[in-house]
């Protein structure tokens, strides 16, 4: 019974909504910069791992930018979750592709 009560604790109100939006905006901008750097590295080397990191950071920037536009950004959203989940899947796929490709090249 106690565990069920703990699952329904409401979240605390945001103390400084403008500061929270500013910080999420900074995270989005920095993720965009990191994604563009990895995209440049991928264009120079054509390494799949750089492409995976570029996709990861650009999708993170997009999800953060979309989160800023939400009415209640701290409540969670299915689209934000799906964007972040798919960015992690893309990064994991790039890591696996790189590792299996390296193993095939050694044989």
C-alpha positions as CSV (number, residue, x, y, z in Angstrom):
1,X,0.0,0.0,0.0
2,X,2.9,2.4,0.8
3,X,4.5,1.8,-2.5
4,X,1.3,2.6,-4.4
5,X,1.1,5.9,-2.5
6,X,4.7,6.8,-3.4
7,X,4.0,6.4,-7.1
8,X,1.4,9.1,-7.1
9,X,3.4,11.9,-5.5
10,X,2.9,15.1,-7.5
11,X,5.9,16.9,-8.9
12,X,7.0,20.1,-7.2
13,X,6.1,23.3,-9.1
14,X,9.0,24.8,-11.1
15,X,10.6,27.5,-9.0
16,X,12.0,29.5,-11.8
17,X,10.3,28.6,-15.1
18,X,12.3,31.2,-17.1
19,X,15.6,29.9,-15.8
20,X,14.6,26.3,-16.6
21,X,13.6,27.3,-20.2
22,X,16.9,29.2,-20.6
23,X,18.9,26.2,-19.4
24,X,17.1,23.7,-21.7
25,X,17.7,26.2,-24.5
26,X,21.4,26.2,-23.7
27,X,21.4,22.4,-23.7
28,X,19.7,22.4,-27.1
29,X,22.1,24.9,-28.6
30,X,25.2,23.0,-27.2
31,X,23.8,19.7,-28.5
32,X,23.3,21.3,-31.9
33,X,26.9,22.5,-31.9
34,X,28.2,19.1,-30.9
35,X,26.0,17.4,-33.6
36,X,27.3,19.8,-36.3
37,X,30.9,19.1,-35.2
38,X,30.3,15.3,-35.5
39,X,28.6,15.8,-38.8
40,X,31.7,17.6,-40.1
41,X,34.0,14.8,-38.8
42,X,31.8,12.3,-40.5
43,X,32.0,14.2,-43.8
44,X,35.8,14.2,-43.6
45,X,36.2,10.5,-42.5
46,X,33.0,8.7,-43.5
47,X,33.2,6.9,-40.2
48,X,29.8,5.5,-39.1
49,X,30.5,6.2,-35.5
50,X,30.8,10.0,-36.1
51,X,27.4,9.8,-38.0
52,X,25.9,8.0,-35.1
53,X,27.0,10.7,-32.6
54,X,25.9,13.4,-35.0
55,X,22.4,11.9,-35.2
56,X,22.3,11.5,-31.4
57,X,23.2,15.1,-30.7
58,X,21.0,16.6,-33.4
59,X,18.0,14.6,-32.2
60,X,18.7,15.6,-28.6
61,X,18.8,19.2,-29.7
62,X,15.5,18.8,-31.5
63,X,13.8,17.1,-28.5
64,X,15.1,19.9,-26.2
65,X,13.9,22.6,-28.6
66,X,10.5,20.9,-28.9
67,X,10.3,20.5,-25.1
68,X,10.6,24.3,-24.7
69,X,7.5,24.8,-26.7
70,X,5.3,22.5,-24.5
71,X,2.9,24.0,-22.1
72,X,4.1,21.8,-19.2
73,X,7.6,20.6,-20.2
74,X,8.3,18.9,-16.8
75,X,5.4,16.5,-17.1
76,X,6.9,14.4,-19.9
77,X,5.7,13.8,-23.4
78,X,5.5,10.7,-25.5
79,X,7.1,12.4,-28.5
80,X,10.0,13.7,-26.5
81,X,10.5,10.2,-25.1
82,X,10.4,8.6,-28.6
83,X,12.9,11.1,-30.0
84,X,15.3,10.6,-27.2
85,X,14.9,6.8,-27.3
86,X,15.4,6.7,-31.0
87,X,18.6,8.9,-30.7
88,X,20.0,6.4,-28.3
89,X,19.1,3.5,-30.5
90,X,20.8,5.2,-33.5
91,X,24.0,5.7,-31.4
92,X,23.9,2.1,-30.2
93,X,23.4,0.9,-33.8
94,X,26.4,3.0,-34.9
95,X,28.6,1.5,-32.1
96,X,27.6,-2.0,-33.0
97,X,28.1,-1.4,-36.7
98,X,31.5,0.0,-36.0
99,X,32.5,-2.9,-33.8
100,X,31.2,-5.6,-36.1
101,X,32.7,-3.9,-39.1
102,X,36.1,-3.8,-37.5
103,X,35.8,-7.5,-36.6
104,X,35.0,-8.4,-40.2
105,X,37.9,-6.3,-41.6
106,X,40.4,-8.2,-39.4
107,X,39.3,-11.6,-40.7
